[in-house]
Amino acid sequence: MTNLITKTTELAMSVTLAYIKPGDTVVDATCGSGQDTVALARAVGEEGHVFAFDIQKKALLLTEARLHSHGYTNVKLVMQSFAEMSGHIPANSAAAVVFNLGYLPGGDHSITTVAGTTLAGLDAALRTVRPGGIVTVVLYDGHDEGREEKQRVLEWAEALDPGRYHAAFVSLINQQNHPPEILWITKK
Ligand SMILES: C[S@@+](CC[C@H](N)C(=O)[O-])C[C@H]1O[C@@H](n2cnc3c(N)ncnc32)[C@H](O)[C@@H]1O
């Protein structure tokens, strides 16, 4: 059996996949090099749809190439901020919205998610996700912007209406070098 708690990105996706079935619509809010996009495209299948956002052309090209190599054609790539997702996907329709915050590994580290925009994106995600669906956020606090972002995202999550949402935060508390942490929010 895979040791699920050793790699938080895999843990984040494995829980997310439990909320997705073939034919669903899902959102990859930060497609980066497309690893999460491919996992989501596989989960929704040919009848389903993935909307994948990134503000960097480089990320969209990497994702497009990765999707092509796997033969997936069920993904719409959007070069816009995740804060604009409501303009592309109806409210209460997505089974999952996935955020992998920070910067593109191997890319320009100055192009990173920033707290204010991330909070706008998370508000949009809560509108977009359907009842019974999940918003998954992978956070990195090993860089200055990430520390500020994590603090503000957790304050935002702690203040969510407990009658409408469940929010859970997972941190590998005995590991070094700031492994990523996970926030999950489910909508009633
Ligand atoms: C950690 S990477 C994502 C990794 C990706 N999930 C994967 O599987 O390869 C973060 C990405 O967020 C993108 N990004 C930054 N701000 C954004 C925004 N406002 N909207 C959408 N994407 C954004 C960056 O360009 C970068 O590609």
Ligand as a Chemical Component Dictionary entry (heavy atoms), coordinates in Angstrom:
data_LIG
# 
_chem_comp.id                   LIG 
_chem_comp.type                 NON-POLYMER 
_chem_comp.pdbx_formal_charge   0 
_chem_comp.three_letter_code    LIG 
# 
loop_
_chem_comp_atom.comp_id 
_chem_comp_atom.atom_id 
_chem_comp_atom.alt_atom_id 
_chem_comp_atom.type_symbol 
_chem_comp_atom.charge 
_chem_comp_atom.model_Cartn_x 
_chem_comp_atom.model_Cartn_y 
_chem_comp_atom.model_Cartn_z 
_chem_comp_atom.pdbx_ordinal 
LIG C1  C1  C 0  2.784  25.289 -7.930  1  
LIG S1  S1  S 1  2.385  25.742 -9.579  2  
LIG C2  C2  C 0  1.095  24.593 -9.988  3  
LIG C3  C3  C 0  1.555  23.181 -10.212 4  
LIG C4  C4  C 0  0.555  22.312 -10.967 5  
LIG N1  N1  N 0  -0.664 22.089 -10.219 6  
LIG C5  C5  C 0  1.109  20.985 -11.453 7  
LIG O1  O1  O 0  0.513  19.926 -11.195 8  
LIG O2  O2  O -1 2.155  21.016 -12.123 9  
LIG C6  C6  C 0  1.495  27.277 -9.364  10 
LIG C7  C7  C 0  0.987  27.896 -10.664 11 
LIG O3  O3  O 0  0.066  28.929 -10.328 12 
LIG C8  C8  C 0  0.101  29.880 -11.362 13 
LIG N2  N2  N 0  -0.589 31.105 -10.922 14 
LIG C9  C9  C 0  -0.109 32.138 -10.196 15 
LIG N3  N3  N 0  -1.091 33.049 -9.978  16 
LIG C10 C10 C 0  -2.215 32.577 -10.597 17 
LIG C11 C11 C 0  -3.545 33.054 -10.748 18 
LIG N4  N4  N 0  -3.938 34.215 -10.197 19 
LIG N5  N5  N 0  -4.419 32.321 -11.467 20 
LIG C12 C12 C 0  -4.047 31.128 -12.020 21 
LIG N6  N6  N 0  -2.802 30.623 -11.915 22 
LIG C13 C13 C 0  -1.897 31.332 -11.209 23 
LIG C14 C14 C 0  1.580  30.026 -11.656 24 
LIG O4  O4  O 0  1.784  30.587 -12.930 25 
LIG C15 C15 C 0  2.062  28.567 -11.531 26 
LIG O5  O5  O 0  2.109  27.944 -12.792 27 
# 
loop_
_chem_comp_bond.comp_id 
_chem_comp_bond.atom_id_1 
_chem_comp_bond.atom_id_2 
_chem_comp_bond.value_order 
_chem_comp_bond.pdbx_ordinal 
LIG C1  S1  SING 1  
LIG S1  C2  SING 2  
LIG S1  C6  SING 3  
LIG C2  C3  SING 4  
LIG C3  C4  SING 5  
LIG C4  N1  SING 6  
LIG C4  C5  SING 7  
LIG C5  O1  DOUB 8  
LIG C5  O2  SING 9  
LIG C6  C7  SING 10 
LIG C7  O3  SING 11 
LIG C7  C15 SING 12 
LIG O3  C8  SING 13 
LIG C8  N2  SING 14 
LIG C8  C14 SING 15 
LIG N2  C9  SING 16 
LIG N2  C13 SING 17 
LIG C9  N3  DOUB 18 
LIG N3  C10 SING 19 
LIG C10 C11 SING 20 
LIG C10 C13 DOUB 21 
LIG C11 N4  SING 22 
LIG C11 N5  DOUB 23 
LIG N5  C12 SING 24 
LIG C12 N6  DOUB 25 
LIG N6  C13 SING 26 
LIG C14 O4  SING 27 
LIG C14 C15 SING 28 
LIG C15 O5  SING 29 
# 
